[in-house]
Amino acid sequence: MNHAFLEGDREFGRFSIVVPSVRIVTTDDGHEYRIKLDRLGGLNLAMLLDPGETMPESEYRGVFSHMFETLGLPAERVDDYEFEYTPSNW
């Protein structure tokens, strides 16, 4: 991420920020959705449900598509990802 120092319209310096990873979290209808991006281009999508709870695939894909769109990422890419259910006892 590059930033410039400005005085009026005149640029007099620049600096860069390197972020090793970023996690974007939102909640929708009481469920938490996470997108994690790392500096190497890795992407991880996760959704948290209560133990034993299920949700239609179209619903969680819709939330992730909206998150992608809000971040300026191509929303249709969500259709390319496979989601796995990881049960929890907690």
N, C-alpha and C positions, 0 to 999 in steps of 0.2 A: 504494500500500500504506500503510495508516494504522496507527499504533502509539500506544499510550497509556503514559504514565508512571503507575504505581500505587504507592500507599503503603498496604499492606494492601488493603482493598477500595475505597479512595478514589482516584479519578482526579484527578491534579493537572496534567496536561499531555498534549499530543498532538503528534505529528510525522508527516510523510508522506515517503515515499521514492518517487521517480519513476525507473523503470528504462526507458531508451530501447529496449532489446531484451534478450531472453534466449534462450539456446540450451541445449536439453536434449539430452544425448547419452547413448546407451546402446549396448552391444554385445550381440549375440545370435549365438551359433554363429560367432564370429569376424568378424561383419559389424558395421559401425558405422551407427547410425541417428541422424539429427538432426532435431529440431524447432526451428525458429527463429520466435519471436513478436516482433513489434515493437509499439511504443507506439501505432501507428496502426491496429492490428488485422491487420496483414499476417501471413501464416503461410506458412512454407516447410518442406516435408518433403523430406529427402534420405537416401539410403542409399548406402553405398560398397561396391562389389564389386571384386574383382580384374579386370584387363582380360580380356575374353572370357568371364567367369563369368556365368552366368544363374541366376535363382531364380524359382520359381513365384510368381505374383502373390498367391495366397492366403497365402503365407508372409510376405512383407514387409507386406502389409496387416494381417495378424494381429499382427505386432510393433508397428506404428504404432497399431492399435486398443488394444492393451494399454497403450502409452505414454499415449494420450489418457485412458484410463480412470484410470490412476494419477495423472494431472494434474488429474482432475476435469472433463475435457472429454467431450462426448458421443462415445463410441467409434464410433457408427454414422456419424458425419460423415466418417470416413476413406474410406467408400465413395463419397463425393462428389468426391474428388480424382482427377485424372488424373496418372499418373506417366510421365515421359519417360526413355528410356535415353540417356545421354550417354557415348559411348565414349571411352576414354582410351588413350593409347599408353604410359602410365607404369605 
